[in-house]
Amino acid sequence: MSGGFSVPVTHVSSRDNLLVKDLHRLSQDNTAYRKQGRIWLEGDHLCRAALAKGLKPVMAVFSESFWPLAQAQWVQAAMKNIVIADALLPEISGLESPARMGFVMELPAMPELQPGAASVILDRVQDAGNVGSILRSAAAFGFGQVIALKGTAALWSPKVLRAGMGAHFALRLIEGVEPDALAALTVPIVVTSSHHGSFLHQQKLPMPCAWALGHEGQGVSRELMDRACLQMRIDQPGGEESLNVAAAAAICLYASSVSMQAR
C-alpha cells in the first residue's frame, strides 16, 4: 500500500491542469521533449528499465484507481507523486489502453560523439517502430552509440521510446547530426544495400565499426555510401527483394557481434 510513505502527493482532477497539458504534449507530440527538456515514460516496463539504470524520475504519475495498489518501489522512486483521475488518462496517454502509471524524466544531455565506439548510424530512418527496434538490437549486440542523422525519427519521441523497450537507457544517443560530423569517426563505416556489395555471410567484418542503416525507401544516401569502407548485402534465398530495415539491422549487428566473439 502507498499510504504510509511521506513522498509528497498531489491529486489532479481537471483537464485544464497545466501538468495534464504538458503530459498530453509529451505523449502526443514527437518533438515536445525538446521544448520541455523532459520525457514521458508510460507503463511499468519503461519505468522499471529506467530505475534499473539508476535513473531518478522528476515525478511519478499514477491513476487514481491504481494509487492504492502501487508498489513501494514506484511510490518512493520520485521526489513527487501525482495521482490523476482515471477519466483523464486518455489525455496523457499515447496508447489505446492507457497505462496506469508513468514517470516524467529529465531529458538526458546529448553526449559527445565517441570516435572509436562501435556505432549505429541512422540515415533518415523515419518509422518510429523501426528506429526503436534498431535501438534494441544495438543495445543487445554491443553497439553502444547511435548517431541519428538529420531526417531520422526523433529518438526520444513517445513511439520510439515504446518501441525501444528500455534500450534508450543503455545507449549513447546523438541526434540531429549532419553527415559531415561522421568524419570524426575512427572506426570503419559499413553500409547495407539490397543489391550491391559483398554477402554478409561471406565477409570478414571489422569490429568495432559503424553500421549505417538508411531510409526505408531510398536506402543509404550516396554521400554516406562514399564514406563507407564496405558495402554489405544479406543473402535472401527465399527471393524477396529486400528486408525491413529493422530486420536487416538485427542480422547485421548480430553478425558483427558473433564475429567479434570468434576472435
N, C-alpha and C positions, 0 to 999 in steps of 0.2 A: 504494500500500500504506500502511497506517496504522501499521505497527510502529515507524517511525523517529521518531515525534513524542513529545514529552515531556509532553503533557497527561495528568494522572493518569487511570488506567483502573481501574475496579472491575468484577470479574466476579460475576454473580449467578446462582445455580442453584437456589435454594429459593423455592417459592411462599409461604413464611412470612416472607420478607424484607419489612421494612417498606416499602421503596421499591416493591416489587411490589404491595403492598396499596394504597399511595397512588395508584399509576398505575391500578390497577383502578378505584378510586373516580372518578378524573378521567375515565376513558374510559367509564364506565357511568352515573354519577350526574350529572344535568343541573345540579345546583347545588353540586357538590363544589368547584368552583373558588372559590366564595365563601368556603368554610370554609378551604381550603388557601392561598388567595391565589396560586394558580398555575394554569396551563392546560397541557393536553397537546396538542401538535401532532403528529398521526400521519401519516407519509408525507412523501416528499421535496418534494411540491408546496407544502404548507403551510410546511414548514421553509424552503424557498427564498424564499417570499414574505416571511417574517419577516426573513430575512437581507437581502433587497433593501431593506427599510425601515430597515436599520441596527440592528435589534434583536439583543440578545445572549441566547442561552438560558442558563438556570441549569445545565442538563446536557443532554447528548446521549445518546440510548439507541439501541443497535444490537443486532440479533440476532447470536448467536454465528457463524452461517454468513456473515453479511454483513460482519462486522467486518473481515476481511482485505481486503475489496473496497472499503471505504468511501473516498470521495474526501477529499482533504486539506481541502477547504472545510468538510466536515461534521466531521471529526475535530478541527479547530482552532477550531471555532465556539464551543464552550463551555469553561468552566473545568474541567469534569469530564466524562469519558466513562464510560458504563455499558454493559457487554456482558452481555446476558441470554441464558440458554439458550433455544434455539428452542422447546422444549416449553412455555415459559412465555408465549410471545407471545399466545395466546388470552386469557390472564389480564389483559393490559394493552391489549387492542385492542377497539375498537368495530366492527370490520369483519369480514365473513365470511372474507375472506382478509387476515390481519393484515399490516400494513406491516412492512418490515424495519428501519425506523428512525423516530425521532421526537425532538422537542425538548420539554423542560419549560421553560416561560417564566414569569416573574413576571407576575401579572395586572396589566395597566396600571391606573394610578389613574384613577378616573372623572373626566372633565373637567367643568368648569363649563359650563352651557348658554350658548351664544353667541346673544344675542337676534336678531342680524341675519343669521345664517348661513342659506344655503339648506339646508333640512332635510327629513327624512322623519320623520313621526310614526307609530309603530306602536301601534294601539289594540287590544290584546288579540289580536294575530295569534298563533295558538297552534301552528301547524305549523312545526317546525324547518326543514324544507326550504323553505317559503315565506319564512321570515324570512331565511335565508341567501341565497336568490335575490334578495330585495329589497335586501339589503346590497350585493350585486354590482352591481345596477342603480344604486344610489345612488352608489357609487364611480365607476362608468363614466360617469355623466351629470352629475357635478359637484355632487352633493348631499353635502357633506362631514360633515354632522351627522345622526345618527339618534337620535331620542328615543323610547324604548320605555316606554309607559305600563304601569302595574302590570297583570298578567294576560297580558302578552306572553311568549312563549317566551324563556328565558334566553339572552342574546345570546352569551355565551362558552361555552355548552354544547357538548359534542362534536359533535352533529349539526349545529348551526348553524355551527360552525367549518368543518366539512367542506363544507357547502352553500355557505358564503361564499367558499371557494376563495382565501382570502388577502385578501378585501376588508376584513376587520376592521382590518388594519394601515394602511389609508388613510383611516379614518373616526374621527370623534369619536363615541364610543358612550356614551350616557347611558341607564341603565335603572332600572326601579323608580320611574318618575316619576308623581306624582299629576297629574290633569288641571289642577288649579289652577295648577301651575307653568308651564303654557303661556301664562299671562297675561304672562309676561316677554318673549315673542316680539314683535319689532317688525316681522317680515315677515308678510304675509297668509297665513292658513291656507286651503288649498284641499282640499276633501274629495271623495272619489269615491263615486258612488252608481250602482246598477244601473238605477234607474228615474226619477231626478229630476235636475234641473239642466240646464245647457247642454251641448250636444255639444262634446266636446274639440276637434274639428277646426274648429269654428266660433267658438271663443272666443279672444280675445287673453289670453294667460296672463301673470300677474305674475311677475317674476323679479328678485331672489330671492324665494322663497316657501317655505312648509312644506306639503308634501303629506301629508295624513292618510289612512292606509290601515287599514281596520277588520277586525274579526273575520271569519273565513271564512264563518260562517253568519249572524251578526247584523249585520255591517257596522259602520260608524262609529257610535259612541254618540250619543244625542240631545244630550248636553252638548257634545260636540265639534262636532256639526253647528251648534249655536247659536253657537259661537265662530268659525265659518268665514265668510270673505267671499265664497267662491264654492263652488257645488256643481257637479261635473262628471260627465258620463257619457260612455262610449265607444260610438260608433255600432257596431252589430253587424248588418250587412246579412244575415248568414247566419241570423239568427233565434234564436241561443242566448239563454237567459235572463240569464246573467251570465258573467263571466270569473273564472278563478282570480286571487286577489289578487296573486300574484307577477307574473302576466302583465299584469294591469292596471297594476301599479306600473311595469313596464318601459315600457309605452306612454306613461303619463303623464309619467314623468321624462324620457323621450326627447323628448316634445313640448315640455316646458319648455326643455330644452337647445337644441333647434332654434330655439325662439322667441327665446332669448337671443342666439344666434349671428346671427340675421337682423336684429338691431337695429344 
